[in-house]
Amino acid sequence: MTTRSSLHETVHSGRLTLRNRLVMPAHTTNFAVDGKFSARHLAYHRARAAGGVGLIITEGMRVHPTSLGRTNTVSAFDDSVIPSLAELVDVVHAEGAKLAAQLLHVGRQSGGHNMLTPAWAASPIPWSATAAVPHQMSTSEIAELVAAFGAAARRVAAAGVDAVEVHLGHGHLLQQFLSPATNQRTDDYGGSLANRLRLTHEVLGSVAAALPPSMPVILRISADEFIEGGLGVEEMLAAVRLVVERHTIDVLHVSHSAYVGSASIATQMADMSFPPLPFRHLPRAFKKEFPQLSVLAVGRVDTLANAESLVADGDADLVALARPHIANPNLALVTSTPSRECIACNQGCAGRLEAGLPISCVVNPEAGMEREWDALRTAARSAEPGRVLVVGGGPAGLEAAIAAASAGHHTTLVEEADALGGALRLAAALPMRAEYGRFIGEAEALARHVGVDVKLGVRADEQLLADGWDRVVLATGAAEVPDTRFAALPLATAISDPASTAGHVVLIDEDGTTTALAVADLLLTRGCRVTLLTDRPALSWRVPVYSKPALLQRLTGRGFGALLMRTPVGLDDGVLTFADPLSGEHGELENVSAVIIIRQRSAGTPLSHPGALVVGDAYAPRTALEAAFEGRLAGLSASDTPDVRAAAAALRGRL
């Protein structure tokens, strides 16, 4: 539910006038085709513009081929991008929003070991211990880069954008020159702050010279790199002071972090293990120092209530919400409908981003496939309404019930437990994963709002299934797989019963998601010593880099350790024996009080019904991301008409 507030006021930020204070900032979508904006982009941004946002900033447009990295990012280094960007401008303008183009060069993290030519950087320092060593740019290459920024600015202006954002943050190339942690040069571009800022001055001058005089300029910065020897708030205040003395900046976009193999990168898209608004002190510092500038705040803002507090407290003039707009395209609309908001899980956005896949969302499975979902919804609402039974109230079942009811079906959801949520209720009991509780609560509120008849404490049986339903959806979850190697403590018991764990607890991780780290955090809070053991060569291998370093930092120094590439063999009188799968040699962990095995469960449902749709973990054990997608697809596919079947087919097997 959204009510009108000061966020919805028209705002004047230098040369930029917006219908409200809400911004959808740049975020990589992996929707591009051959370096250009695609039809997928148009539908995605049309939905957010129609949802009432004041300003959309495009994902970073690469100004030079050495920044491209892969083919599904957007380029700005030749004129062929102009038509697709112009089409995006028209789409956004038609819905009353404005569009800014972000220009950047990512620098040393471009492509890594996959590039046939090396990445460019201020100095030959890789961004992580396993990354490729970049090429230190020559002065002629620097001049080429400066000209490339200007040429890119000319192109986006020709396409009709309303503003240009220059990216001086997030550890990208301009920040790599600015930061003493990544710039070890001894020429005119290294050493003093003035020298390290030289490239930024040249780029801003090149961009301004290529733009019409009335074109607003946004400067995005990292106010704190959160790394030893890197940029902090005081030095960034000094840097911005030097910038605004020489250049006209309409909006200062205050972000944080550096692209490094440490917890810093995990602050950039801070996940649910962080509290909301953890970085609000950063825009506050810059607004206090530069009251004449419009300051744009960003960073796990999550909700409009949080956004309003930033403006009301004088910390910012504008507020950027990226993941919240992915989760809820209609975030800015005034409505009485219960809202579904971002839970900062980083599964569909950051996780798929890192894998080079188009972004998606646990809360909003339609993100990035708006056209296909709109077609299915239209077909579903055109069909005759029927009686739909959904068995199971986890994420798949909730999504199926909401979708079916919203299409006009008389929908009943039965859940054997006394509360909805399924496996997510267990996850929500972990402090690191508590926001899943909000996912459950918001989904339940929406289900009841759209008319789903929710029946708790009801076990589905043959009599219920035979009650003349037009469609049955089975979302009964997955079953635990018994382990014959150990007398392991059940995961649910370990989480729900504090008395069940004490002393030295060993977590055997065969799953690779955040579950093992979140359970370890809970056990450490109880005073346990925790050893995580896995037979894989990597720790928590399914957790994205945009989350994992911060989660590991949270466990550091609290009695947590890990053993990789070790296979558990047996447990006898408090001694856990494990083997090295390469050498065959054995080792031991002593004084083990409990073993908890975290593993994927098995699919299958004890129920059957002719024509039933089996979804979520009952179909194949995966994560909440896939369960939500599959549940919504099933709910909108409840009417078995040719149009519904055709529209649903367009969503199956999609990336």
C-alpha positions, 0 to 999 in steps of 0.5 A, spaced: 500 500 500 502 506 497 500 513 499 502 520 497 508 523 500 513 528 499 517 523 495 511 525 490 513 532 489 515 535 483 523 537 484 528 541 480 535 539 481 539 544 477 537 543 470 533 537 471 526 537 473 522 531 475 515 529 476 517 526 483 524 524 487 524 517 486 529 514 481 531 507 478 538 507 478 543 504 473 543 496 474 546 491 469 540 487 466 544 482 461 538 484 456 542 487 451 543 484 444 549 485 440 551 491 445 544 494 443 538 495 447 533 490 446 525 489 446 526 486 453 529 492 455 523 496 452 518 492 456 522 492 462 523 500 462 516 501 460 513 498 466 517 502 471 516 508 467 508 507 467 509 505 475 510 512 476 518 513 477 521 520 476 527 518 473 530 512 470 538 511 469 540 506 463 544 501 465 552 502 464 553 504 457 560 502 455 564 507 452 570 503 449 570 496 446 575 494 452 569 495 457 564 491 453 566 484 457 561 480 454 555 481 448 549 482 453 551 489 455 550 495 452 555 499 448 556 506 447 562 506 442 559 506 435 553 510 432 549 503 431 546 504 439 543 510 437 536 508 434 535 503 440 536 508 445 532 513 442 526 508 442 527 507 449 527 514 450 520 514 447 518 509 451 520 512 457 517 519 455 510 516 453 509 514 460 511 521 463 518 519 466 525 521 464 531 517 462 538 519 463 544 515 460 550 512 464 556 512 461 562 508 464 568 504 463 569 498 468 576 498 467 580 492 470 574 487 471 572 487 464 572 480 462 577 477 466 580 471 463 575 470 458 577 476 454 582 476 448 585 482 449 587 485 456 582 489 460 585 497 461 586 499 468 590 505 472 595 500 474 597 492 473 593 490 479 587 485 479 581 486 482 581 479 486 586 474 487 584 469 481 582 475 476 587 477 470 592 482 471 590 488 467 594 492 462 596 499 465 594 504 460 599 509 457 597 516 456 595 515 449 590 510 451 588 515 456 587 520 451 583 515 447 578 514 453 577 521 454 575 522 447 571 515 447 567 518 453 565 525 449 563 521 443 559 516 447 556 523 450 554 525 443 551 519 441 546 519 447 544 526 446 543 525 439 538 519 442 534 524 446 536 522 453 534 527 458 541 527 462 548 524 462 550 520 468 558 519 469 560 513 473 566 515 478 564 509 483 563 502 484 571 501 483 570 502 475 576 505 471 575 512 473 575 510 480 581 506 479 585 512 477 582 516 483 583 511 489 590 510 492 589 503 493 588 501 485 593 507 482 600 506 483 602 510 477 608 515 478 606 520 472 601 526 471 595 521 473 598 518 479 600 520 486 597 526 489 589 527 489 590 532 484 593 527 479 589 522 481 583 526 479 586 528 473 582 523 468 576 525 471 576 532 470 578 530 463 572 526 462 567 531 465 570 536 460 570 531 454 562 530 456 560 537 457 563 539 450 559 534 447 553 535 450 548 541 449 549 547 454 542 545 457 543 537 458 544 536 466 550 532 468 549 527 474 556 524 477 556 517 481 561 516 486 563 511 491 563 515 498 567 510 501 571 504 498 571 500 505 577 497 503 584 498 507 588 504 503 582 506 499 578 512 498 574 514 505 569 520 506 574 525 507 578 524 501 572 523 497 569 530 500 575 533 498 575 530 491 568 532 489 570 539 492 575 540 486 570 537 481 564 542 483 569 548 482 571 546 475 564 542 472 557 543 473 554 537 476 546 537 477 546 531 481 551 528 486 549 520 486 552 518 492 553 510 492 559 506 496 564 500 495 569 498 490 570 492 485 575 488 489 575 481 492 573 483 499 566 485 503 566 491 499 563 489 493 558 485 497 556 492 500 554 495 493 548 490 493 547 489 500 543 483 501 538 481 507 544 480 512 545 488 512 539 492 516 535 497 511 539 504 510 546 502 512 549 507 508 545 513 509 551 517 513 554 517 506 549 522 502 548 526 509 555 527 509 555 530 502 549 534 503 551 537 509 558 539 505 554 541 498 547 544 500 547 547 493 547 540 490 541 535 489 544 529 492 541 522 490 542 517 495 542 509 494 543 503 498 538 498 501 533 503 501 528 497 500 521 501 501 518 508 500 518 509 508 525 509 508 526 513 502 521 518 505 525 518 511 532 520 507 528 526 504 525 528 511 531 528 515 535 532 510 540 526 508 538 527 500 533 530 495 532 524 491 532 517 492 534 511 488 531 504 489 534 499 484 532 492 486 525 495 489 523 497 482 525 490 480 521 487 485 515 492 484 515 496 478 509 500 481 513 502 487 511 509 486 504 509 484 499 511 490 494 504 491 490 501 496 493 494 494 498 490 498 505 491 496 510 486 494 517 489 496 524 487 495 527 482 500 534 483 498 535 476 497 540 477 491 538 471 488 534 473 481 538 479 481 545 479 483 546 471 482 543 471 475 547 477 474 554 474 476 552 468 472 551 472 465 544 471 465 538 476 464 536 478 471 529 476 474 526 476 481 524 472 487 518 477 489 517 479 481 518 473 477 515 477 471 522 482 471 525 482 464 519 478 461 514 483 462 511 482 454 510 474 455 507 475 462 502 480 460 500 475 454 499 470 459 495 474 464 491 477 458 489 470 455 488 467 462 483 473 464 479 471 457 478 464 459 472 462 463 473 462 471 473 455 474 475 452 481 482 451 483 485 448 488 492 449 490 495 444 495 501 447 499 502 454 502 510 455 500 512 460 495 510 456 489 503 455 492 502 462 494 504 464 487 500 459 484 494 461 488 495 469 487 495 468 480 489 464 479 485 468 483 487 474 480 485 471 473 478 470 476 478 463 478 475 461 485 481 459 488 482 455 495 489 454 498 490 448 503 496 448 507 497 442 512 501 446 517 498 452 521 502 457 518 504 459 510 511 459 508 513 452 507 521 451 507 521 459 507 519 459 514 525 455 516 529 460 513 526 466 516 528 463 523 535 465 521 537 472 522 541 472 516 535 470 512 529 473 516 527 478 510 524 471 508 518 472 513 516 479 510 516 475 503 511 470 506 507 475 510 506 480 504 504 474 499 499 472 504 496 479 505 496 479 497 493 472 497 487 474 502 486 481 498 485 477 491 480 473 494 484 466 495 480 462 501 486 460 505 485 454 509 491 452 514 491 446 518 488 442 513 491 436 510 489 434 503 486 427 501 483 423 496 476 426 498 478 433 497 482 432 491 475 429 488 471 435 490 470 437 482 476 442 481 477 444 474 484 445 476 489 442 482 496 445 483 500 441 487 506 445 491 507 440 497 515 441 497 520 436 497 522 431 502 528 430 506 533 425 504 535 420 510 543 420 511 545 413 513 552 415 514 551 419 521 546 420 526 545 427 524 541 432 527 535 434 523 536 441 520 529 444 523 531 441 530 537 445 530 534 451 528 528 451 532 531 448 538 537 452 541 538 446 546 539 442 541 546 445 539 552 446 544 560 445 543 563 443 537 558 443 531 560 440 524 556 443 518 556 438 512 554 443 506 552 439 500 548 444 498 552 451 496 547 456 498 547 461 503 543 456 508 550 453 511 553 460 512 546 462 515 546 456 520 553 457 522 551 464 524 545 462 528 550 457 532 555 462 533 550 466 536 549 461 541 556 460 543 557 454 539 564 453 535 562 451 528 566 447 522 563 447 515 566 441 511 564 440 504 567 436 498 567 441 493 573 446 492 569 452 493 565 455 499 558 456 498 559 455 491 552 458 489 552 464 493 554 470 488 560 474 490 555 480 491 553 477 497 558 472 499 564 476 502 560 480 507 557 473 509 563 470 511 566 477 514 560 476 519 563 469 521 570 471 521 573 471 528 567 468 532 569 461 532 568 459 525 572 455 520 572 451 514 575 445 510 574 444 503 575 438 498 574 433 504 569 428 504 566 425 511 567 418 512 564 417 519 562 419 526 564 415 532 564 417 539 565 425 538 570 424 532 568 426 525 573 422 520 574 425 513 578 423 507 581 427 502 578 425 495 585 426 491 590 423 496 585 418 500 588 420 506 584 421 512 583 426 518 579 428 524 575 433 527 575 432 535 570 433 540 564 434 535 557 434 539 553 434 533 553 434 525 548 437 521 547 435 514 545 441 509 543 438 502 538 438 497 532 434 498 528 430 493 522 431 489 515 428 489 509 428 492 504 423 495 498 426 492 496 425 485 490 428 481 488 427 473 491 433 470 494 436 476 500 441 475 506 439 480 510 445 481 516 448 486 520 443 490 515 437 489 517 438 481 524 438 482 528 441 488 531 448 487 530 455 490 525 460 492 526 463 485 524 457 481 518 456 485 515 463 485 516 463 477 513 456 476 508 457 481 505 464 478 506 460 471 501 454 474 496 459 477 495 463 470 495 457 466 489 454 470 485 455 464 487 450 459 485 454 453 489 454 446 491 461 448 493 460 455 497 454 453 500 458 447 502 464 452 504 459 457 509 455 452 513 462 451 515 462 458 517 455 459 525 454 458 526 461 458 533 464 461 
